């Protein structure tokens, strides 16, 4: 059985996400939602009959609580902005590994959405899935492995564990990679993503990311505060694609650095 784990805060795309789960061709799953957002999310979770944990927590702890309440053999770490293609679980059930990196498709038509899609293609086709870089992240984990990962993160971060927002997923992958080398890559786009369509949304998000990164200082994970580890190869899109991606990286990078050093 798959345990689909969802931290929910704003609930904007949660109904679309739930519909994508209900419509799966493979039905052996449970959904565990950690609700940090309020009654509207609770009502929607109850409408679909999924499991809810009602706690006002930050992202890494939300993922931990969801995993603690899960019963499946394998876990999908998703977000309320990431619905699934209708055959995603069926295909994943035939490709079970300790960790699986899954192709994603951006939803929308804005120039920034198209740039983010090009970035995803370069990540999947031009770069190796090294945990130290943290930009190609597994979404599927064997749950026994994930249990051990959270034990290690709680020990390594101590009281800071409950403060982590970003890079929650990168921390999980890093510790998982220290326990297992069984990482499989599915380039097919089985996960969709409602990304940031406007310049303002991108800059606001990456400012928050940079600001939240400071919690890792003076921990065993302080190396993750280095921006240089994010350098990636570009092989898709030609010269025009490079210009588009450099613009995207600038729009993300400037507010990220302002947040990091503010």
TORKOL-4160 file (C-alpha; in steps of 0.2 Angstrom, whole numbers, padded with zeros to 4 digits, m for minus):
262
<pt num="1" X="0000" Y="0000" Z="0000"/>
<pt num="2" X="0005" Y="0018" Z="m0004"/>
<pt num="3" X="0004" Y="0031" Z="0010"/>
<pt num="4" X="0002" Y="0048" Z="0001"/>
<pt num="5" X="0008" Y="0061" Z="0014"/>
<pt num="6" X="0002" Y="0079" Z="0012"/>
<pt num="7" X="0006" Y="0095" Z="0022"/>
<pt num="8" X="m0008" Y="0107" Z="0019"/>
<pt num="9" X="m0007" Y="0126" Z="0023"/>
<pt num="10" X="m0017" Y="0136" Z="0011"/>
<pt num="11" X="m0028" Y="0123" Z="0002"/>
<pt num="12" X="m0028" Y="0132" Z="m0014"/>
<pt num="13" X="m0026" Y="0117" Z="m0025"/>
<pt num="14" X="m0031" Y="0103" Z="m0013"/>
<pt num="15" X="m0047" Y="0099" Z="m0021"/>
<pt num="16" X="m0038" Y="0096" Z="m0038"/>
<pt num="17" X="m0025" Y="0086" Z="m0029"/>
<pt num="18" X="m0039" Y="0075" Z="m0020"/>
<pt num="19" X="m0048" Y="0072" Z="m0036"/>
<pt num="20" X="m0032" Y="0066" Z="m0044"/>
<pt num="21" X="m0030" Y="0053" Z="m0030"/>
<pt num="22" X="m0048" Y="0047" Z="m0031"/>
<pt num="23" X="m0046" Y="0045" Z="m0050"/>
<pt num="24" X="m0031" Y="0033" Z="m0049"/>
<pt num="25" X="m0031" Y="0017" Z="m0059"/>
<pt num="26" X="m0022" Y="0009" Z="m0044"/>
<pt num="27" X="m0032" Y="0010" Z="m0028"/>
<pt num="28" X="m0022" Y="0003" Z="m0014"/>
<pt num="29" X="m0017" Y="0019" Z="m0005"/>
<pt num="30" X="m0021" Y="0029" Z="0010"/>
<pt num="31" X="m0020" Y="0048" Z="0011"/>
<pt num="32" X="m0013" Y="0057" Z="0027"/>
<pt num="33" X="m0015" Y="0076" Z="0028"/>
<pt num="34" X="m0006" Y="0087" Z="0041"/>
<pt num="35" X="m0017" Y="0102" Z="0042"/>
<pt num="36" X="m0009" Y="0118" Z="0047"/>
<pt num="37" X="m0021" Y="0129" Z="0038"/>
<pt num="38" X="m0038" Y="0128" Z="0047"/>
<pt num="39" X="m0057" Y="0123" Z="0045"/>
<pt num="40" X="m0059" Y="0124" Z="0026"/>
<pt num="41" X="m0045" Y="0111" Z="0024"/>
<pt num="42" X="m0053" Y="0100" Z="0037"/>
<pt num="43" X="m0069" Y="0101" Z="0029"/>
<pt num="44" X="m0062" Y="0095" Z="0012"/>
<pt num="45" X="m0052" Y="0081" Z="0020"/>
<pt num="46" X="m0068" Y="0075" Z="0029"/>
<pt num="47" X="m0077" Y="0076" Z="0012"/>
<pt num="48" X="m0065" Y="0064" Z="0004"/>
<pt num="49" X="m0063" Y="0053" Z="0019"/>
<pt num="50" X="m0045" Y="0054" Z="0021"/>
<pt num="51" X="m0035" Y="0054" Z="0037"/>
<pt num="52" X="m0031" Y="0071" Z="0045"/>
<pt num="53" X="m0018" Y="0077" Z="0058"/>
<pt num="54" X="m0023" Y="0095" Z="0064"/>
<pt num="55" X="m0007" Y="0103" Z="0070"/>
<pt num="56" X="0000" Y="0120" Z="0067"/>
<pt num="57" X="0018" Y="0115" Z="0062"/>
<pt num="58" X="0031" Y="0119" Z="0050"/>
<pt num="59" X="0035" Y="0109" Z="0034"/>
<pt num="60" X="0048" Y="0096" Z="0040"/>
<pt num="61" X="0038" Y="0092" Z="0056"/>
<pt num="62" X="0022" Y="0091" Z="0046"/>
<pt num="63" X="0031" Y="0077" Z="0035"/>
<pt num="64" X="0037" Y="0068" Z="0051"/>
<pt num="65" X="0019" Y="0068" Z="0058"/>
<pt num="66" X="0012" Y="0062" Z="0042"/>
<pt num="67" X="0024" Y="0048" Z="0041"/>
<pt num="68" X="0021" Y="0044" Z="0059"/>
<pt num="69" X="0002" Y="0041" Z="0056"/>
<pt num="70" X="0005" Y="0031" Z="0040"/>
<pt num="71" X="0003" Y="0013" Z="0038"/>
<pt num="72" X="0009" Y="0009" Z="0020"/>
<pt num="73" X="0025" Y="0000" Z="0014"/>
<pt num="74" X="0029" Y="0015" Z="0002"/>
<pt num="75" X="0027" Y="0033" Z="0005"/>
<pt num="76" X="0024" Y="0047" Z="m0008"/>
<pt num="77" X="0030" Y="0064" Z="m0002"/>
<pt num="78" X="0019" Y="0076" Z="m0011"/>
<pt num="79" X="0012" Y="0094" Z="m0008"/>
<pt num="80" X="m0005" Y="0101" Z="m0010"/>
<pt num="81" X="0001" Y="0109" Z="m0027"/>
<pt num="82" X="0006" Y="0092" Z="m0034"/>
<pt num="83" X="m0008" Y="0082" Z="m0041"/>
<pt num="84" X="m0005" Y="0065" Z="m0049"/>
<pt num="85" X="m0007" Y="0058" Z="m0067"/>
<pt num="86" X="m0021" Y="0046" Z="m0066"/>
<pt num="87" X="m0010" Y="0031" Z="m0069"/>
<pt num="88" X="0004" Y="0037" Z="m0058"/>
<pt num="89" X="0002" Y="0024" Z="m0043"/>
<pt num="90" X="m0001" Y="0010" Z="m0055"/>
<pt num="91" X="0016" Y="0013" Z="m0064"/>
<pt num="92" X="0025" Y="0017" Z="m0048"/>
<pt num="93" X="0018" Y="0000" Z="m0041"/>
<pt num="94" X="0029" Y="m0009" Z="m0054"/>
<pt num="95" X="0045" Y="0002" Z="m0051"/>
<pt num="96" X="0047" Y="0000" Z="m0032"/>
<pt num="97" X="0064" Y="0005" Z="m0025"/>
<pt num="98" X="0070" Y="0012" Z="m0009"/>
<pt num="99" X="0069" Y="0029" Z="m0018"/>
<pt num="100" X="0061" Y="0035" Z="m0034"/>
<pt num="101" X="0064" Y="0052" Z="m0043"/>
<pt num="102" X="0048" Y="0055" Z="m0053"/>
<pt num="103" X="0046" Y="0067" Z="m0068"/>
<pt num="104" X="0035" Y="0082" Z="m0066"/>
<pt num="105" X="0026" Y="0094" Z="m0077"/>
<pt num="106" X="0022" Y="0112" Z="m0073"/>
<pt num="107" X="0004" Y="0117" Z="m0076"/>
<pt num="108" X="0000" Y="0134" Z="m0084"/>
<pt num="109" X="0005" Y="0146" Z="m0098"/>
<pt num="110" X="0014" Y="0160" Z="m0090"/>
<pt num="111" X="0032" Y="0164" Z="m0096"/>
<pt num="112" X="0038" Y="0159" Z="m0078"/>
<pt num="113" X="0029" Y="0142" Z="m0078"/>
<pt num="114" X="0037" Y="0138" Z="m0095"/>
<pt num="115" X="0054" Y="0143" Z="m0088"/>
<pt num="116" X="0051" Y="0132" Z="m0073"/>
<pt num="117" X="0046" Y="0117" Z="m0085"/>
<pt num="118" X="0062" Y="0120" Z="m0095"/>
<pt num="119" X="0072" Y="0120" Z="m0079"/>
<pt num="120" X="0064" Y="0103" Z="m0074"/>
<pt num="121" X="0069" Y="0095" Z="m0091"/>
<pt num="122" X="0087" Y="0101" Z="m0088"/>
<pt num="123" X="0087" Y="0093" Z="m0071"/>
<pt num="124" X="0080" Y="0077" Z="m0077"/>
<pt num="125" X="0090" Y="0075" Z="m0093"/>
<pt num="126" X="0106" Y="0084" Z="m0090"/>
<pt num="127" X="0111" Y="0081" Z="m0071"/>
<pt num="128" X="0114" Y="0066" Z="m0060"/>
<pt num="129" X="0103" Y="0063" Z="m0045"/>
<pt num="130" X="0116" Y="0067" Z="m0032"/>
<pt num="131" X="0108" Y="0071" Z="m0015"/>
<pt num="132" X="0122" Y="0083" Z="m0011"/>
<pt num="133" X="0115" Y="0095" Z="m0025"/>
<pt num="134" X="0097" Y="0092" Z="m0020"/>
<pt num="135" X="0088" Y="0098" Z="m0035"/>
<pt num="136" X="0082" Y="0081" Z="m0042"/>
<pt num="137" X="0072" Y="0074" Z="m0027"/>
<pt num="138" X="0064" Y="0057" Z="m0024"/>
<pt num="139" X="0045" Y="0058" Z="m0021"/>
<pt num="140" X="0043" Y="0039" Z="m0017"/>
<pt num="141" X="0052" Y="0031" Z="m0002"/>
<pt num="142" X="0051" Y="0015" Z="0006"/>
<pt num="143" X="0043" Y="0019" Z="0023"/>
<pt num="144" X="0055" Y="0009" Z="0033"/>
<pt num="145" X="0069" Y="0020" Z="0026"/>
<pt num="146" X="0059" Y="0036" Z="0029"/>
<pt num="147" X="0057" Y="0031" Z="0047"/>
<pt num="148" X="0076" Y="0029" Z="0050"/>
<pt num="149" X="0078" Y="0046" Z="0040"/>
<pt num="150" X="0067" Y="0055" Z="0052"/>
<pt num="151" X="0076" Y="0048" Z="0067"/>
<pt num="152" X="0092" Y="0054" Z="0061"/>
<pt num="153" X="0085" Y="0071" Z="0057"/>
<pt num="154" X="0078" Y="0073" Z="0074"/>
<pt num="155" X="0094" Y="0069" Z="0082"/>
<pt num="156" X="0105" Y="0079" Z="0070"/>
<pt num="157" X="0094" Y="0095" Z="0071"/>
<pt num="158" X="0088" Y="0094" Z="0089"/>
<pt num="159" X="0077" Y="0108" Z="0094"/>
<pt num="160" X="0079" Y="0115" Z="0077"/>
<pt num="161" X="0069" Y="0101" Z="0069"/>
<pt num="162" X="0052" Y="0109" Z="0072"/>
<pt num="163" X="0059" Y="0125" Z="0064"/>
<pt num="164" X="0063" Y="0119" Z="0047"/>
<pt num="165" X="0053" Y="0125" Z="0032"/>
<pt num="166" X="0066" Y="0124" Z="0018"/>
<pt num="167" X="0075" Y="0113" Z="0013"/>
<pt num="168" X="0064" Y="0100" Z="0021"/>
<pt num="169" X="0064" Y="0088" Z="0006"/>
<pt num="170" X="0083" Y="0090" Z="0003"/>
<pt num="171" X="0087" Y="0085" Z="0021"/>
<pt num="172" X="0076" Y="0070" Z="0019"/>
<pt num="173" X="0085" Y="0064" Z="0003"/>
<pt num="174" X="0102" Y="0068" Z="0010"/>
<pt num="175" X="0100" Y="0057" Z="0025"/>
<pt num="176" X="0091" Y="0043" Z="0015"/>
<pt num="177" X="0106" Y="0043" Z="0003"/>
<pt num="178" X="0117" Y="0039" Z="0018"/>
<pt num="179" X="0107" Y="0024" Z="0021"/>
<pt num="180" X="0103" Y="0017" Z="0004"/>
<pt num="181" X="0110" Y="0019" Z="m0014"/>
<pt num="182" X="0095" Y="0012" Z="m0022"/>
<pt num="183" X="0088" Y="0027" Z="m0031"/>
<pt num="184" X="0078" Y="0024" Z="m0047"/>
<pt num="185" X="0073" Y="0038" Z="m0059"/>
<pt num="186" X="0057" Y="0039" Z="m0069"/>
<pt num="187" X="0058" Y="0053" Z="m0082"/>
<pt num="188" X="0040" Y="0051" Z="m0087"/>
<pt num="189" X="0030" Y="0065" Z="m0080"/>
<pt num="190" X="0018" Y="0057" Z="m0067"/>
<pt num="191" X="0017" Y="0072" Z="m0056"/>
<pt num="192" X="0009" Y="0089" Z="m0061"/>
<pt num="193" X="0013" Y="0105" Z="m0052"/>
<pt num="194" X="0004" Y="0121" Z="m0050"/>
<pt num="195" X="0019" Y="0132" Z="m0049"/>
<pt num="196" X="0022" Y="0151" Z="m0047"/>
<pt num="197" X="0015" Y="0160" Z="m0062"/>
<pt num="198" X="0020" Y="0178" Z="m0057"/>
<pt num="199" X="0036" Y="0187" Z="m0054"/>
<pt num="200" X="0030" Y="0192" Z="m0037"/>
<pt num="201" X="0025" Y="0175" Z="m0032"/>
<pt num="202" X="0043" Y="0168" Z="m0037"/>
<pt num="203" X="0052" Y="0182" Z="m0028"/>
<pt num="204" X="0041" Y="0180" Z="m0012"/>
<pt num="205" X="0044" Y="0161" Z="m0011"/>
<pt num="206" X="0062" Y="0162" Z="m0013"/>
<pt num="207" X="0065" Y="0176" Z="m0001"/>
<pt num="208" X="0056" Y="0165" Z="0012"/>
<pt num="209" X="0067" Y="0150" Z="0007"/>
<pt num="210" X="0083" Y="0160" Z="0009"/>
<pt num="211" X="0077" Y="0167" Z="0026"/>
<pt num="212" X="0072" Y="0149" Z="0032"/>
<pt num="213" X="0088" Y="0142" Z="0027"/>
<pt num="214" X="0097" Y="0151" Z="0041"/>
<pt num="215" X="0090" Y="0138" Z="0054"/>
<pt num="216" X="0103" Y="0125" Z="0047"/>
<pt num="217" X="0118" Y="0136" Z="0054"/>
<pt num="218" X="0128" Y="0127" Z="0067"/>
<pt num="219" X="0120" Y="0110" Z="0063"/>
<pt num="220" X="0127" Y="0095" Z="0054"/>
<pt num="221" X="0118" Y="0101" Z="0039"/>
<pt num="222" X="0125" Y="0119" Z="0038"/>
<pt num="223" X="0133" Y="0114" Z="0021"/>
<pt num="224" X="0116" Y="0115" Z="0013"/>
<pt num="225" X="0117" Y="0134" Z="0016"/>
<pt num="226" X="0130" Y="0135" Z="0001"/>
<pt num="227" X="0122" Y="0141" Z="m0015"/>
<pt num="228" X="0136" Y="0134" Z="m0025"/>
<pt num="229" X="0130" Y="0116" Z="m0023"/>
<pt num="230" X="0115" Y="0121" Z="m0034"/>
<pt num="231" X="0125" Y="0123" Z="m0049"/>
<pt num="232" X="0118" Y="0112" Z="m0063"/>
<pt num="233" X="0121" Y="0108" Z="m0081"/>
<pt num="234" X="0110" Y="0114" Z="m0095"/>
<pt num="235" X="0109" Y="0104" Z="m0111"/>
<pt num="236" X="0090" Y="0106" Z="m0116"/>
<pt num="237" X="0084" Y="0122" Z="m0124"/>
<pt num="238" X="0099" Y="0129" Z="m0134"/>
<pt num="239" X="0105" Y="0147" Z="m0132"/>
<pt num="240" X="0087" Y="0154" Z="m0130"/>
<pt num="241" X="0084" Y="0141" Z="m0117"/>
<pt num="242" X="0099" Y="0147" Z="m0108"/>
<pt num="243" X="0094" Y="0165" Z="m0108"/>
<pt num="244" X="0077" Y="0160" Z="m0101"/>
<pt num="245" X="0084" Y="0149" Z="m0087"/>
<pt num="246" X="0097" Y="0162" Z="m0082"/>
<pt num="247" X="0083" Y="0175" Z="m0081"/>
<pt num="248" X="0073" Y="0162" Z="m0070"/>
<pt num="249" X="0089" Y="0159" Z="m0059"/>
<pt num="250" X="0091" Y="0177" Z="m0057"/>
<pt num="251" X="0073" Y="0180" Z="m0052"/>
<pt num="252" X="0075" Y="0166" Z="m0039"/>
<pt num="253" X="0092" Y="0169" Z="m0033"/>
<pt num="254" X="0092" Y="0188" Z="m0029"/>
<pt num="255" X="0077" Y="0187" Z="m0016"/>
<pt num="256" X="0085" Y="0170" Z="m0010"/>
<pt num="257" X="0101" Y="0178" Z="m0006"/>
<pt num="258" X="0092" Y="0194" Z="0002"/>
<pt num="259" X="0083" Y="0182" Z="0013"/>
<pt num="260" X="0098" Y="0172" Z="0017"/>
<pt num="261" X="0108" Y="0187" Z="0023"/>
<pt num="262" X="0095" Y="0198" Z="0030"/>
